[in-house]
Amino acid sequence: MKLWPALAIGVIQGTLILAHWFIFTTWIAFWPGEIADPPAGLRVAMLVLAFSFAAATLLALRFSNAVVRAVYWLASLWLGLVNLFFWTSFLVWTAWLVLRLMHPAVHSGAVRPILAGVLYGMAALLGLCGIINAQILRIRHVAIAIPNLPTSWKGRRAVLLSDLHLGPINGMRFCRRIAARAAKFKPDVVFLPGDLFDGTKGDLDRLAAPLKQLTPPLGIYFSTGNHEEFTDPAHYVEAIARAGVRVLRDEMVSIEGVQVAGVYYHSSSSPLRMKAALDRMNLDRTRPAILLNHAPTRLPTVEQAGFNLQLSGHTHGGQFLPFTWITRGVYGRFTSGLQRHGSLQVYTSTGAGSWGPPMRLGTRPEMVILTFT
């Protein structure tokens, strides 16, 4: 394993251990009665839970069966709840401190369990709402005006679908539901800017098979995301191609006067790589050009290359709090929606699926219907 992934995994796992320790100590401190010495079983259970998502992910990378999918789903769900319980633990201690300052004589044995129970209960309920929210796909209609657009393209519709994350959680039924919903809009073309797969092991042909029910006259086009490139992207790309999707491998195709290009995720990892990939396409600046680029990055390079529109995903809008704020800090106004960078328009989708915890709080899964004018 390369150094930086190992370091990243180490930092994440260390953070999860600290988060579980903080939640555990808070639960013990606010439990009814006094627990001077927590049972060893509780300590072991918390330690197992702290490593559960990493273990489930490693299993999902090597195996694909009903047991692994169930373990991965439960570990992912717990990861989402840990996020909520971690911040709730801060709130519990803060609320108790305020209560003691306002009422010094308050009986801790009677109040503390109720206070913690109410706040943790609200956190669990919020997690349930997040799970439900992640299953409700919103349709967003966006009009796109592109200079020099051929007459034949005016009024045409494109479906933009990013970040389905097909795998242990979002399976074939999920893909079938998304594809059926997209087909109802009778799109002229479909764009898939990466993370169609979750990056885990599975029957890729079966997962992607529902895409075959999409038969837009101008085709379906895909560029890779970071999850297709966790390992060798070849087997993901081949499965996508077998589903009838045109994979754009740092290349451009002309579709009735409009240039549509796509780049591999690793090609956008630096401005120099991005520039080299785009320069090889020999773009005709007199004609409209659309780029599928998984992340809303390298925008100055894309604009200078002559593209009019970039379609991205990757951010999930942050997926759930507080990562919505962190993502906004990284990508700014390009975190979601239609924005402009000079002469370049950028649409970043919050994605149709989810990664990790199957929940969304503060964001919504979406399918985007683009109408060209």
C-alpha positions in Angstrom: 0.0 0.0 0.0 1.2 3.5 -0.8 2.2 5.7 2.1 -0.5 8.3 1.8 -3.5 5.9 1.8 -1.9 4.1 4.8 -1.5 7.4 6.6 -5.1 8.5 5.8 -6.5 5.2 7.0 -4.4 5.5 10.2 -5.7 9.0 10.8 -9.3 8.1 10.2 -9.1 4.9 12.4 -7.5 6.9 15.1 -10.2 9.5 15.0 -12.9 6.8 15.2 -11.2 5.3 18.2 -11.2 8.6 20.0 -14.8 9.3 19.0 -15.9 6.0 20.4 -13.9 6.6 23.6 -15.6 9.9 24.1 -19.1 8.5 23.5 -18.4 5.5 25.7 -17.1 7.7 28.7 -20.1 10.0 28.3 -22.6 7.1 28.3 -21.0 5.7 31.4 -20.9 9.1 33.2 -24.6 9.7 32.5 -25.9 6.2 33.0 -28.5 5.7 35.7 -26.7 5.0 38.9 -22.9 5.0 39.2 -20.7 2.6 37.3 -17.3 2.9 38.9 -15.8 0.1 36.8 -17.5 -0.6 33.5 -17.8 -4.3 32.6 -15.0 -5.5 30.3 -17.6 -6.7 27.8 -18.7 -3.1 27.3 -15.2 -2.0 26.6 -14.6 -4.8 24.1 -17.9 -4.1 22.4 -17.0 -0.4 22.0 -13.6 -1.4 20.6 -15.1 -3.8 18.1 -17.6 -1.1 17.0 -14.7 1.4 16.6 -13.0 -1.0 14.1 -16.3 -2.2 12.5 -16.4 0.0 9.4 -12.8 -0.5 8.5 -13.2 -4.3 8.9 -16.4 -4.3 6.9 -14.8 -2.3 4.1 -11.9 -4.7 3.9 -14.3 -7.6 3.7 -16.4 -5.9 1.0 -13.2 -5.3 -1.1 -12.5 -9.0 -1.2 -15.8 -10.8 -0.9 -19.4 -10.3 -2.1 -22.2 -12.3 -0.4 -25.3 -11.7 1.7 -23.4 -11.9 5.0 -20.7 -9.3 3.9 -23.4 -7.0 2.6 -25.3 -7.2 5.9 -22.1 -6.6 7.9 -21.2 -3.6 5.7 -24.7 -2.1 5.9 -24.7 -2.4 9.7 -21.2 -1.0 10.1 -22.0 1.9 7.7 -25.2 2.6 9.6 -23.3 2.6 12.9 -20.7 5.0 11.4 -23.5 7.5 10.7 -24.9 7.1 14.2 -21.4 7.5 15.7 -21.1 10.9 14.0 -24.4 12.0 15.6 -23.6 10.5 19.0 -20.2 12.1 19.0 -21.6 15.6 18.6 -24.5 14.8 20.9 -21.9 13.9 23.6 -20.5 17.4 23.5 -24.1 18.7 23.7 -24.8 16.5 26.7 -21.9 17.8 28.7 -22.6 21.4 27.7 -26.3 21.1 28.7 -25.3 19.6 32.0 -22.8 22.3 32.7 -25.4 25.0 31.9 -28.0 23.3 34.1 -25.6 23.1 37.0 -24.7 26.8 36.7 -28.4 27.7 36.6 -29.5 25.3 39.3 -26.5 24.3 41.6 -28.7 22.2 43.8 -30.0 20.0 41.0 -29.8 16.2 41.8 -27.4 14.7 39.3 -28.5 11.1 39.8 -32.1 11.9 38.8 -31.5 14.5 36.0 -28.4 13.3 34.2 -29.8 10.0 32.8 -33.0 11.8 31.6 -30.9 14.6 30.0 -28.7 12.2 28.2 -31.5 9.9 27.3 -33.5 12.7 25.6 -30.6 14.1 23.7 -29.3 10.7 22.5 -32.8 9.7 21.6 -33.2 12.8 19.5 -29.9 12.0 17.8 -31.1 8.5 16.9 -34.3 9.9 15.6 -32.3 12.3 13.5 -30.4 9.4 12.1 -33.6 7.7 11.1 -34.8 10.8 9.3 -31.4 10.8 7.5 -31.9 7.2 6.3 -35.4 8.1 5.0 -34.1 11.3 3.3 -31.4 9.3 1.5 -34.0 7.2 -0.2 -36.1 10.1 -1.6 -34.6 11.1 -4.9 -35.3 14.7 -5.9 -35.6 15.8 -9.5 -33.9 19.1 -10.4 -34.6 20.8 -13.7 -31.9 23.1 -14.9 -31.8 25.2 -18.1 -28.3 25.4 -19.7 -27.5 28.1 -22.2 -24.4 27.4 -24.3 -23.0 29.7 -27.0 -23.0 28.5 -30.6 -25.3 25.6 -29.7 -26.5 23.8 -32.9 -30.1 24.2 -33.7 -30.7 20.5 -33.4 -29.6 20.6 -29.7 -31.9 23.4 -28.6 -34.6 22.0 -26.4 -32.9 18.7 -26.0 -32.8 17.0 -22.5 -29.9 15.3 -20.7 -30.1 13.3 -17.5 -27.2 13.9 -15.2 -26.6 11.0 -12.8 -23.6 11.0 -10.5 -22.4 9.0 -7.5 -24.8 6.1 -7.5 -22.2 4.1 -5.5 -23.5 0.7 -6.6 -22.3 -1.9 -4.2 -23.2 -3.6 -0.9 -25.8 -0.9 0.0 -27.0 0.5 -3.2 -27.6 -2.7 -5.2 -29.3 -3.7 -8.5 -32.8 -2.7 -7.2 -31.5 0.7 -6.5 -30.0 1.0 -9.9 -33.2 -0.3 -11.5 -35.3 2.3 -9.7 -33.0 5.1 -10.7 -32.9 4.0 -14.4 -36.7 3.6 -14.5 -37.1 7.1 -13.1 -34.6 8.6 -15.6 -36.3 6.8 -18.6 -39.6 8.5 -17.8 -38.1 11.8 -18.9 -37.1 10.4 -22.3 -33.7 12.0 -22.3 -31.8 12.6 -25.5 -28.5 11.8 -23.8 -27.4 10.6 -20.3 -24.2 11.8 -18.5 -22.6 9.7 -15.7 -19.6 11.7 -14.2 -18.1 9.0 -12.0 -18.6 6.9 -8.9 -21.2 4.7 -10.6 -19.7 1.9 -8.5 -18.7 1.9 -4.8 -15.3 0.4 -5.4 -16.1 -2.8 -3.6 -16.3 -6.4 -4.9 -19.5 -7.5 -6.5 -21.3 -8.8 -9.6 -20.6 -5.6 -11.6 -22.6 -6.7 -14.7 -25.6 -7.5 -12.6 -25.4 -4.2 -10.7 -25.1 -2.1 -13.9 -27.6 -4.2 -16.0 -30.6 -1.8 -15.3 -28.7 0.9 -17.3 -29.6 -1.1 -20.4 -33.2 0.1 -20.1 -31.9 3.6 -20.8 -31.9 4.0 -24.6 -31.3 7.8 -25.3 -30.8 8.4 -29.0 -27.5 10.2 -28.4 -26.1 7.7 -26.0 -24.9 7.4 -22.4 -21.4 8.7 -21.5 -19.3 8.0 -18.4 -16.1 9.2 -16.9 -14.4 7.5 -13.8 -14.6 8.8 -10.3 -12.3 8.1 -7.4 -14.2 5.0 -6.3 -13.6 3.3 -9.6 -9.9 4.0 -9.2 -9.4 2.7 -5.6 -8.0 -0.3 -7.4 -7.4 -1.0 -11.1 -10.4 0.7 -12.8 -10.3 -1.7 -15.8 -12.9 -4.2 -14.5 -15.3 -1.4 -13.5 -14.8 0.3 -16.9 -15.3 -3.0 -18.8 -18.6 -3.7 -16.9 -19.9 -0.2 -17.6 -19.1 -0.6 -21.3 -20.9 -4.0 -21.4 -24.0 -2.2 -20.1 -24.1 -0.1 -23.2 -22.3 3.0 -21.8 -19.6 4.9 -23.7 -16.6 5.3 -21.4 -14.7 8.5 -22.1 -11.0 7.7 -21.4 -9.4 11.1 -21.6 -11.1 11.5 -24.9 -13.6 13.6 -26.8 -16.4 12.6 -29.1 -18.6 14.7 -31.4 -22.3 14.4 -31.0 -24.2 16.3 -33.7 -22.0 19.3 -33.5 -21.4 19.3 -29.7 -18.1 18.0 -28.3 -18.5 15.8 -25.2 -15.3 14.8 -23.4 -14.5 12.9 -20.2 -11.4 12.5 -18.1 -10.2 9.8 -15.8 -10.2 10.9 -12.1 -6.5 10.5 -11.8 -6.0 12.8 -14.8 -7.6 15.6 -12.8 -5.3 15.1 -9.8 -3.0 18.0 -10.9 -3.3 21.0 -13.2 -0.4 19.6 -15.4 -2.0 16.2 -15.9 -5.4 17.8 -16.6 -3.9 20.2 -19.1 -2.1 17.4 -20.9 -5.3 15.3 -21.1 -7.3 18.2 -22.4 -4.7 19.3 -24.9 -4.6 15.8 -26.5 -8.3 16.2 -27.3 -7.7 19.0 -29.9 -10.8 20.8 -29.0 -12.5 22.9 -31.7 -13.1 26.3 -29.9 -15.8 27.3 -32.4 -18.1 24.5 -31.3 -19.7 23.9 -27.9 -17.8 21.6 -25.5 -19.0 19.7 -22.4 -16.6 17.9 -20.0 -17.4 15.1 -17.6 -15.0 15.6 -14.7 -15.9 13.8 -11.5 -14.8 16.5 -9.0 -15.5 20.2 -9.5 -11.7 21.0 -9.7 -9.1 22.3 -12.2 -11.7 24.9 -13.4 -9.1 27.4 -14.6 -7.5 24.7 -16.8 -10.9 23.5 -18.1 -11.9 27.1 -18.9 -8.7 27.8 -20.7 -9.1 24.6 -22.8 -12.3 26.1 -24.2 -15.0 24.1 -22.5 -18.4 25.7 -22.0 -19.8 23.3 -19.4 -18.4 20.9 -16.9 -20.6 18.3 -15.2 -19.3 17.0 -11.9 -20.4 15.1 -8.7 -18.1 13.7 -6.0 -19.0 16.2 -3.2 -22.4 14.7 -2.2 -22.9 18.2 -0.9 -21.2 16.9 2.2 -23.9 14.2 2.5 -24.5 14.9 6.2 -23.7 17.4 8.9 -21.1 18.6 9.9 -19.3 17.5 6.7 -21.6 19.7 4.7 -19.7 22.7 6.2 -16.3 21.0 5.6 -17.1 20.3 2.0 -18.3 23.8 1.5 -14.9 25.0 2.9 -13.1 22.8 0.3 -15.1 23.4 -2.8 -16.8 26.7 -2.0 -19.7 27.7 -4.2 -18.9 24.8 -6.5 -20.0 22.3 -3.9 -23.4 21.9 -5.6 -25.7 23.4 -8.2 -25.0 25.5 -11.3 -22.1 28.0 -10.9 -19.9 30.0 -13.3 -16.1 30.2 -13.5 -15.5 32.9 -16.1 -16.8 31.6 -19.4 -17.2 28.1 -18.0 -20.4 26.9 -16.4 -20.1 24.2 -13.8 -22.9 22.0 -12.5 -22.0 19.9 -9.5 -24.6 17.3 -8.5 -25.1 16.1 -4.9 -25.4 12.6 -6.4 -28.1 10.0 -6.4 -26.6 7.6 -3.9 -24.5 7.8 -0.8 -21.2 6.4 0.4 -20.6 5.0 3.9 -23.6 5.8 6.1 -26.8 5.3 4.1 -28.1 8.6 5.3 -28.3 12.3 4.3 -28.7 15.2 6.7 -28.6 18.7 5.3 -28.4 17.4 1.7 -30.6 15.7 -0.8 -30.0 13.0 -3.4 -30.8 14.2 -6.8 -31.3 13.4 -10.5 -30.7 16.5 -12.7 -32.6 17.1 -15.9 -30.6 19.5 -18.1 -32.5 21.3 -20.9 -30.2 23.0 -23.5 -31.2 26.4 -24.8 
